[in-house]
Amino acid sequence: MRGLNFDQLRALLEVVEQGSFSAAARRLNLTQPAVSLQIRELERRFGVRLIERLGKRAHATVPGRELVEAARRISRECDDADAAMRRFREGWVGRVHVGTTLTTMIYRLPPTLRKVRLDHPGIDLIVTNAPTRNNVENIIQNRIDLGLVNLPVENRQLKITPLCPEALVAIFPAGTPDVPDEVTPAYVARQNLLVEQATSAAHPLVLGWLSAGHSSPPAPTALGTVEALKSAVASNLGMAIVPEVAVALHRSDFIVRPLRPPLSRTLALIEHRNKPNEPALEIVRNALLALRTAEAIEPKRRRRRRSAR
């Protein structure tokens, strides 16, 4: 069967919507016989009657109504195709998919995302939330282009760039009595500790810190995300250890204390070593690299100095 003629479908749509061949002809800037011919050719193609007259108005038959709905869907797809190609012609740069941890998405990324969108409206930027281990796997499988994860991460297929350290702090419900100025593992072992889910990068980090100061610490309660921990602590269900950045704007809602010994993690940017570089990817990568701080850069400088000796 030969391909559908879109001009004929447009003629059918106009006849049905305008209710007459002459009105459809005026809309399409055609003669009435030309429009009538297009409808007859459609009817011959499908072997069914598509239009019938009731008085002076033209109406779609039952198969005509089916074809009209299909023609509308085709018209929308054509409009989408036109818009997509117009974006390429008018400055579309590319599409970049970033995977990030929830805390980073909420507390670090918004200014960066806003700047990218304002400075580079031709970039389609997709940002999704997933734990570190999922983002690592998604980079390896090429499901995402860039990942913001918490170290440690080791994989020879990845290029890993440390960005900034994130101190972890203890938070308690507001009004908790006798909270020390610094919180130790021994003190935490006597509390109801809430931690992120076992799949999070923070989970083994916190358990390692707790075990270092206590031979057999009690098992903490895993509650999922940092935001879930904050809600639980605010509801007086226990204390939690969370990134300081997650409570920087909500310190009045909790009692916040540093840890002793200090505990921190490092936010890093990961990408596949073999990922082809493209203009949009480079722009977004550079924007994310702006999150890098001197604390993250300095260890690399020290390593370079040691290797030069």
C-alpha positions as CSV (number, residue, x, y, z in Angstrom):
1,M,0.0,0.0,0.0
2,R,1.4,3.4,-1.0
3,G,2.2,6.0,1.7
4,L,-0.4,8.3,3.1
5,N,-0.6,11.7,1.5
6,F,-0.5,14.3,4.4
7,D,-2.1,17.0,2.2
8,Q,-5.1,14.7,1.7
9,L,-5.4,14.2,5.4
10,R,-5.2,17.9,6.0
11,A,-8.0,18.4,3.5
12,L,-10.1,15.8,5.4
13,L,-9.5,17.5,8.7
14,E,-10.5,20.9,7.3
15,V,-13.6,19.7,5.6
16,V,-14.8,18.0,8.9
17,E,-13.8,21.0,11.1
18,Q,-15.2,23.6,8.7
19,G,-18.3,21.6,7.8
20,S,-18.0,22.4,4.1
21,F,-15.7,21.8,1.1
22,S,-15.7,25.5,0.1
23,A,-14.7,26.7,3.6
24,A,-12.0,24.1,3.7
25,A,-10.8,25.2,0.3
26,R,-10.5,28.8,1.6
27,R,-8.5,27.7,4.7
28,L,-6.1,25.7,2.5
29,N,-5.9,28.3,-0.2
30,L,-7.1,25.8,-2.8
31,T,-10.1,25.5,-5.1
32,Q,-13.1,23.5,-4.1
33,P,-12.7,20.9,-6.9
34,A,-9.0,20.4,-5.6
35,V,-10.3,19.6,-2.1
36,S,-13.0,17.4,-3.5
37,L,-10.4,15.4,-5.5
38,Q,-8.2,14.9,-2.4
39,I,-11.2,13.5,-0.4
40,R,-12.1,11.2,-3.4
41,E,-8.6,9.9,-3.6
42,L,-8.6,9.1,0.1
43,E,-11.8,7.3,-0.2
44,R,-10.5,5.3,-3.2
45,R,-7.3,4.4,-1.2
46,F,-9.3,3.0,1.8
47,G,-12.3,1.8,-0.1
48,V,-14.8,3.4,2.3
49,R,-16.9,6.6,2.3
50,L,-15.3,9.2,4.5
51,I,-17.6,12.3,4.1
52,E,-21.4,12.5,3.8
53,R,-23.6,15.5,3.3
54,L,-26.5,16.3,5.7
55,G,-28.3,19.3,4.2
56,K,-25.6,21.9,3.4
57,R,-23.0,20.6,5.9
58,A,-20.4,17.9,5.3
59,H,-19.9,15.4,8.1
60,A,-17.5,12.5,8.7
61,T,-18.9,9.0,8.4
62,V,-17.9,6.4,11.1
63,P,-14.7,5.4,9.2
64,G,-14.2,9.1,8.5
65,R,-14.2,9.9,12.2
66,E,-11.6,7.2,12.8
67,L,-9.4,8.6,10.1
68,V,-9.8,12.1,11.4
69,E,-8.5,11.0,14.8
70,A,-5.6,9.3,13.2
71,A,-4.9,12.4,11.1
72,R,-4.9,14.6,14.2
73,R,-2.3,12.4,15.9
74,I,-0.2,12.4,12.7
75,S,-0.5,16.2,12.6
76,R,0.7,16.5,16.2
77,E,3.6,14.3,15.5
78,C,4.5,16.4,12.4
79,D,4.3,19.5,14.5
80,D,6.6,17.9,17.1
81,A,9.1,17.0,14.3
82,D,9.0,20.5,13.0
83,A,9.7,21.9,16.4
84,A,12.6,19.5,17.0
85,M,14.2,20.4,13.7
86,R,13.6,24.1,14.4
87,R,15.6,23.7,17.7
88,F,18.5,22.3,15.8
89,R,18.4,25.2,13.4
90,E,17.9,27.9,16.0
91,G,20.7,27.0,18.5
92,W,20.0,23.6,20.0
93,V,23.3,22.4,21.5
94,G,22.5,18.9,22.8
95,R,21.1,16.9,25.6
96,V,22.9,15.9,28.9
97,H,21.6,13.5,31.5
98,V,23.0,14.0,35.0
99,G,22.5,11.5,37.8
100,T,22.9,12.8,41.3
101,T,22.4,11.9,45.0
102,L,19.3,13.5,46.6
103,T,21.2,15.7,49.0
104,T,23.3,17.1,46.2
105,M,20.2,17.7,44.0
106,I,18.5,19.6,46.8
107,Y,21.3,21.6,48.4
108,R,24.1,22.0,45.9
109,L,22.8,21.8,42.3
110,P,20.0,24.4,42.0
111,P,22.3,27.5,41.4
112,T,24.4,25.5,39.0
113,L,21.3,24.2,37.1
114,R,19.8,27.7,36.9
115,K,23.1,29.2,35.5
116,V,23.3,26.5,32.8
117,R,19.7,27.0,31.8
118,L,20.1,30.8,31.6
119,D,23.4,30.8,29.9
120,H,22.7,27.9,27.5
121,P,19.0,27.6,26.7
122,G,19.9,25.3,23.8
123,I,20.9,22.5,26.2
124,D,18.3,19.9,27.2
125,L,19.3,19.2,30.8
126,I,17.9,16.1,32.5
127,V,18.6,15.5,36.2
128,T,17.6,12.4,38.0
129,N,18.1,11.2,41.6
130,A,19.7,7.9,42.5
131,P,22.1,6.5,45.2
132,T,25.8,6.5,44.4
133,R,26.0,2.8,43.4
134,N,23.2,3.3,41.0
135,N,24.8,6.3,39.4
136,V,28.0,4.4,39.0
137,E,26.2,1.6,37.2
138,N,24.2,4.0,35.1
139,I,27.4,5.7,33.9
140,I,29.0,2.4,33.0
141,Q,25.9,1.3,31.1
142,N,25.7,4.7,29.4
143,R,22.3,5.5,30.8
144,I,23.5,8.8,32.1
145,D,26.3,11.1,30.9
146,L,27.6,12.6,34.2
147,G,27.2,11.5,37.8
148,L,27.5,13.3,41.1
149,V,28.4,10.6,43.7
150,N,29.9,10.2,47.2
151,L,33.4,8.7,47.4
152,P,34.9,6.1,47.7
153,V,34.2,4.9,44.2
154,E,36.7,2.7,42.3
155,N,36.2,1.6,38.7
156,R,38.8,1.7,35.9
157,Q,36.1,2.6,33.4
158,L,35.4,5.8,35.2
159,K,37.1,9.2,35.3
160,I,36.6,10.5,38.9
161,T,37.1,14.1,39.9
162,P,36.7,15.0,43.6
163,L,34.7,18.2,44.0
164,C,34.2,19.1,47.6
165,P,34.3,17.6,51.1
166,E,31.1,17.3,53.0
167,A,31.3,17.2,56.8
168,L,28.8,15.0,58.6
169,V,27.1,16.2,61.8
170,A,24.9,14.8,64.5
171,I,21.3,16.2,64.7
172,F,18.9,15.8,67.7
173,P,15.3,16.9,68.2
174,A,15.1,20.5,69.3
175,G,14.9,20.6,73.1
176,T,16.9,17.4,73.7
177,P,18.6,17.9,77.1
178,D,22.4,17.6,77.9
179,V,23.7,17.2,74.3
180,P,27.5,17.5,74.5
181,D,29.3,20.1,72.4
182,E,30.9,17.3,70.4
183,V,29.4,14.0,69.7
184,T,31.5,10.8,70.1
185,P,30.8,7.2,69.0
186,A,30.5,6.3,72.7
187,Y,27.7,8.9,73.2
188,V,25.9,7.8,70.0
189,A,26.0,4.2,71.1
190,R,23.7,5.1,74.0
191,Q,21.2,6.8,71.6
192,N,18.6,5.7,69.2
193,L,20.6,6.3,66.0
194,L,18.9,6.7,62.6
195,V,20.9,6.2,59.5
196,E,20.4,6.2,55.7
197,Q,19.5,3.0,53.9
198,A,22.1,0.3,53.5
199,T,22.5,1.1,49.8
200,S,23.7,4.6,50.5
201,A,27.3,5.6,50.6
202,A,26.8,7.1,54.0
203,H,25.7,3.9,55.7
204,P,29.0,2.1,55.9
205,L,30.8,5.4,56.6
206,V,28.7,6.0,59.7
207,L,28.9,2.4,60.9
208,G,32.7,2.5,60.5
209,W,32.9,5.7,62.5
210,L,30.6,4.2,65.2
211,S,32.6,0.9,65.4
212,A,35.9,2.7,65.8
213,G,34.8,4.0,69.2
214,H,32.7,1.1,70.4
215,S,33.5,-2.6,70.3
216,S,29.9,-3.7,69.6
217,P,27.6,-0.7,68.9
218,P,23.9,-1.4,68.7
219,A,22.4,-1.7,65.2
220,P,21.0,1.7,64.1
221,T,17.6,2.1,62.4
222,A,17.8,2.5,58.6
223,L,15.2,5.0,57.3
224,G,16.1,5.7,53.7
225,T,17.1,9.2,52.6
226,V,18.6,12.2,54.5
227,E,15.2,14.0,54.2
228,A,13.5,11.0,55.8
229,L,16.1,11.1,58.6
230,K,15.4,14.8,59.2
231,S,11.7,14.3,59.4
232,A,12.1,11.4,61.8
233,V,14.5,13.4,64.1
234,A,12.1,16.4,64.0
235,S,9.4,13.9,65.1
236,N,11.5,12.9,68.1
237,L,12.2,9.4,66.9
238,G,15.9,9.6,67.6
239,M,19.1,11.2,66.5
240,A,20.9,11.0,63.1
241,I,24.2,11.7,61.4
242,V,23.7,13.6,58.2
243,P,25.7,15.9,55.9
244,E,26.0,19.4,57.3
245,V,24.9,20.9,54.1
246,A,21.5,19.2,54.6
247,V,20.8,21.2,57.8
248,A,22.6,24.4,57.0
249,L,19.3,26.2,56.4
250,H,17.3,24.4,59.1
251,R,19.6,24.6,62.1
252,S,16.8,26.1,64.2
253,D,14.8,22.9,63.7
254,F,17.4,20.7,65.3
255,I,20.3,20.6,67.8
256,V,23.3,20.3,65.5
257,R,26.7,19.1,66.8
258,P,30.0,18.3,65.2
259,L,31.4,14.7,65.5
260,R,34.6,13.8,67.3
261,P,36.6,12.4,65.7
262,P,35.4,14.4,62.6
263,L,33.7,12.4,59.8
264,S,33.4,13.6,56.3
265,R,32.8,12.3,52.8
266,T,33.7,13.7,49.4
267,L,31.4,14.7,46.6
268,A,32.8,13.7,43.2
269,L,32.0,14.0,39.5
270,I,32.2,10.8,37.5
271,E,32.0,10.0,33.8
272,H,32.9,7.2,31.5
273,R,36.5,7.4,30.3
274,N,35.4,6.6,26.8
275,K,32.5,9.0,26.6
276,P,32.8,11.1,23.4
277,N,33.0,14.7,24.2
278,E,30.3,17.0,22.8
279,P,29.7,20.7,23.2
280,A,26.7,20.3,25.5
281,L,28.5,17.7,27.7
282,E,31.5,20.0,28.0
283,I,29.4,22.9,29.1
284,V,27.6,21.0,31.8
285,R,30.8,19.3,32.9
286,N,32.5,22.6,33.4
287,A,29.5,23.9,35.3
288,L,29.6,21.0,37.7
289,L,33.4,21.3,38.1
290,A,32.7,24.8,39.5
291,L,31.5,23.0,42.6
292,R,35.1,22.0,43.2
293,T,36.8,23.6,46.2
294,A,40.3,24.1,47.3
295,E,40.0,21.3,49.9
296,A,39.3,18.8,47.1
297,I,42.0,20.2,44.8
298,E,44.8,20.4,47.4
299,P,45.3,16.6,47.9
300,K,45.8,16.2,44.2
301,R,48.5,18.9,44.3
302,R,50.2,17.2,47.2
303,R,50.3,13.9,45.3
304,R,51.8,15.6,42.3
305,R,54.5,17.3,44.4
306,R,55.3,13.9,46.1
307,S,55.6,12.1,42.8
308,A,57.9,14.9,41.4
309,R,60.4,14.4,44.2
